[in-house]
Amino acid sequence: MGRARECDLFAQALAGKREWEILNPFGPGGVGKSTLLDAYRRIADQQGALYFHFDARDLSDQPDSLLSRLNTALAAAGLQGERDEAYLTTLHRISAERRIAIVFDTYEDIGALDGWLRDVFLPQLPERAVVVIAGRFSLHEWWRDHDAWCELIRPIPLDSFDLEHTREFLAHHGVTDPGLTAQALEFTGGHPLALSLAAALVKQEGPAAFSEAPQRPEVISALAQRWLREIPDQALREQVEAAAIVRNFDQELLGQLSGAPVQLQEFKQLTHLSFVRRSRRGWALHDLLRGAVARDLQWRRPNVFQTMRLNALRHFARVATTPGDAEERKAALQEFFYLLGNGLVRAALFGATELSVSDLRMVPATPQDLPDLQAYMDEWRRLRGEDTSVQLELLDRDTQARFKELVVSEPREPDFLNMRELLAIDPGVVRLIKGPDGALRGISIVLPVNRHTLDYLMSQPVTRHYFQQLDPKELAVYATPREQTACWFVRLIDVRDPADIAGRAVLLRDLVTLLIRPALFITSTPLTLYQDLLQRFGFVRSTCPPHYDFAADRPAHTFLLDLRGPRLATHLSHLLSEQTGLREAGGLDDRLAGAVAAELSSWTSIQQQPAASALPGPDRTAQWLGKLTPREQEVVHAALDGAANCTIAGRLNISEITVKKHMSRIFEKLGVRNRAQLIKQFWVARSGQDH
């Protein structure tokens, strides 16, 4: 089922209609390669063609192992064949009258015979012979250094089933309920082997059992072990388990997860496995395998799983808070929240399938987009002009947990938002989500808060309530020059179709990436879904009274998240502490101290913004450092740069033991226990507060 195109290609080849020399079906374990080759055998029988099948696992490194099996097959077909070169004469004679298919399966196990097959055996075959080489890897990848051969290969990647083929497959096994079909597709990703296990589970225990399948160790273990058969080496299996913790990995990250460096040869072995593919950010395991292996590891070795997951969280926290490529930091922050383990967050931001969101992109709006934006608002008035609502069912693909969330339309929004005014505020205030056809699917509006926008914000619906309740001293904090904006008001995220889960996920992920900015974030919403998500990201409800701009019966609360200065690292550390139950925040902060210090040293002009209720005091850094000797001050400055003891020793031309002695005295004089507290105390002094 689901392989009509692949079968047609083989049938056409036997009929002499082809522009290639080698048909190459490939895909991960359990995707149906052997079943497809069985279908090829039936097609060959129907056309009266000879079909010779060789499993690479049965062949040795010597050509004789293939030639003897070929002669045996010729004899079994009633055709006289002799050893060595005689097989060629026989094959050429037969091919004048009958089509011949020569098929190799599990080619990943061909070993040293690969070179002889490519350079000697295949070139001497009759021109009319159809060659099929099937395996877990693309032959293009296998023979990438042989350009001439690559031009002659017709690759056939075997994909998982779509909804239509999943429905057909399950119906064949007696499962016809549409709800079960949808659940099966979500759980298995349409992978044929996984679908077979799902159908068997329903047959054995009834439909109710399937909803529990993602939480059942025996089902997950069966999937994981079937995929891992190609890995006999236990060390390599452990690398696969580490790779299953994260969505994307590289050599360095794997070493951090497992706690030991991964050698280049080990990493190459891993990346050459059939279920490992290149991704935009390194490598990734096949989604179904990743989920199965991770859940299997979590059940079998929970302590190992939790340790690697915590290592991954710390890694992404460090990347997100360390100055560097902005895109890398944004991606790391997304991965941090993905791994944090909150089901609703994963479901809302990552629950949509990759296929459905891969072609969606976020772009800043320009004046040229004004007609589309106005049309968007006109459509909103027409279709969402009343208090209509949509029930969303969000899926956490890691646990298969479902969240039913009600999203109510905001009929007054089109009257609140003047797109021409918003586009004039600043580039990037309005961002658009567009599909592959360029159609506008959603918008987000994030307003900068500075002296140029305060009057606007204090006069507009939704935003005015927070700023109008501030006294003049508090309001002055926000009246910064435009280039020093340190506060943002997240005004709107919206999808054209309220049921567009994929579009909403892209908007929410884009919103998360804003958090790498050292800034204060404010937002206000009456939607329960968004309020829940905000609090799971660490936003706190403001003391500002709720307003009723959206509707008289729908109070909208205001939420704040203060990430100014080094607070992002502290915030992530706090989330880690809450998630893991490790309440000793200082210990976690130690892990992030280098990242915080690097963040500090990256700013040429450090201007710590105060809390909204206070103005900044005088910088007390000099007074703080005055407690130390000149040499100790040099050590502190190096530590604030994130330098390790050995680096400080080299920089100051002293021994590492001396550095440790200096650090001990510094801690004692300043009354701190570790570097994390040292950094925090630096910021206290910088902001003008007393210790």
Steps between C-alpha positions, in 0.01 A plus 500: 500500500608855435775398256323521162752746356794285608343189343425686176866601465612137524232378260595767245865404533423137422303621199807686376379848592770660712767769497710360784707191571439433872175525692578591862220464758628607841370590841527423871421166657135397495400735219421209266804437277476121513125515439563718194759253366244221543266705283780537245533122488128465426521763225795315344305172509203668334721630218685170462826656612774326697541635853829442685501620860815529716504601864829675579496344847552159337805608298862499608767745391603268216340519151463124499227522762279688253599303190423166662155621605436637152589168340279318750213731409560444128499125550180519706339684208603218264772707338851362467757712676863445582735654754718804454446699180252257345210669675542800271459294187191337645345831607565667166349205313190496719451876484449482124174316568392591854529795729725452803475672837802481730408622845721571803340546841645639831783657300631672813651159590683452168840574658815467288305345212362844411803604293508178296126517437517860382820473294485145363163326535249769409682638191506151344129428538277493189367840403141379532550379858314701762710557813337579836711591804295544818619596846474744783716762329480691176741354245577859400643547848674162492666569163532876533864489384403326174330768294453285190307238695290757686362624169367150426311451828125554542453554876168398659475628857236295680293735713249441775132473408277806476147507645340334197743208495491470879121468481530236226766307690308493828174410326677195356572401861141560608550844657250739339413748774602852377604607850730200536643565156587858594655384829701233320639750252596742777669231708682320218561782254370258234796266541388158365660285770360720776157486333523121494569496875214743559257286300612189687445675832144594403430143384631347821357739758233708328484865392531639854851357533639709218461834677739361763758374246736800526526439875548122479861386539456175305369682191768768510775247571395285205526803273835612639661155487383438142670820389816432697567159350754651264717607795685203652741723691375595848704822512339617176156415637570723796590783261165448328327521838678827571404635156136409571488748789517801266342586165832597339853412601865538408821342625555754779143479630508120514811517716330742736192279525693183580761673716795375293651627172380321185782403266477592133492137386214425740308801376548399136364154580195657657429741214522218248215305657193476280270685738734799545458791260656839453295788634531877491671489838721193476351152496174349620356157562187394314214649705329170574824334607599797712173490689507122544862485615458796738188353662659156518808649669282699740328181615807274510761742637316801645806641678709493181215660305453779753874568525539535123187710474627733772837523322317592180296767679816651647668496159214683330475746789869584458468545123188717540671731752846520345571776245530360153297433189145620565341216304692241701389663824138510388509134397659406832228681694232314306672168572526592867124544528440187294714292736367661815222244486188713530237318299284801409804699386623216279152442362439868418845577359615168356193277472433571132681262266825626349353453153218743575727778629816454294381732225365769731722802553498815710588826324486866611214695344579795273276779362454283191312250721241759608230389249533139617484607865191711443337212314591276796321738738196530271475123490531491881204740531295295255572149629587559864278797572322319782619310806561179310726233644705204380591193703865414436639155573872533555725193503827453687671258262753389758239365740191494274322707766214712364390844612161640407512878496222745415606798285247785488512758225560865585245685281618846609867456404465626139367830640784525752785444254588761237745319273625815333593648840662179616718468189619859555621436857804289418608229254416157636218612733263299283617155393322272255475127469477390138440164339691349206261675261575838659153527654472684832409249774557698816652809660682600817537850641775581752531867596821664628457706816706820497456877512377503137224242557384570857230752400367254243500212748327710768219591260426164337256232611659204681844665547380816678385330819848395612676827426225732627515346847872579543607809694736751329812354660409147384404622154833679459674162503342420163580832335829383353649604165387278214843336468492403870157335494492243778127428517260343249124466504379182328176635361365223275558156357227380267438247225257560216330167563452455876533123451844536336707317763815497286487875436436574866800282593728698269380829651556376855848369421587833342379672816727280714805609301440860613602395848870498416481879524599643839167677544174524691204340318138602559184354354128490569248236392163360605571161335544220752732309264739792468482579872595139578788506254630834628517374856677182390761719331549685828283809449340631819165671530535874556332682788339713231119445522346301214336693218195421287593641160433171321158434656307597811501141624859414409761649736845540346791480743843651441810281528868591542828318442812692604810372318709816521870474572607144583149393595451261206763264638356533850150443362600186310681378809183553703292307244758221516474496876121479488505228235759276660408553862856608578430791727862604550490770238857601573624164376308538177616859464859377517433309181379818333748738660736498204214583266385786720852636528547484125173688459629773730835535329336531158342833583726798447264722695319317777181682590307291745136608484329510840179330592193691385451646845842665546755719327864392469741589777870589476744237372672348807737272308814693602399487866428129467838424339678725751483217753749303288870530419598606145590140411171371641317761293674366187385150591141623549496677161623181334236295684230744388617437144409134554862379506580169670774483764754361253420782254536762773836348597629531144365850459662628822813284469446328835436137597152351514553426873563870556180586316307265728652665806406844367143380434468365853610834647268690263203286603584555866542878469180546298296252703406270208522121461553461126536675165125519448461707818803708399329591173172578673681727748673676209158585355373621833797737522457603135134592557590717800338284766649430841621148578 
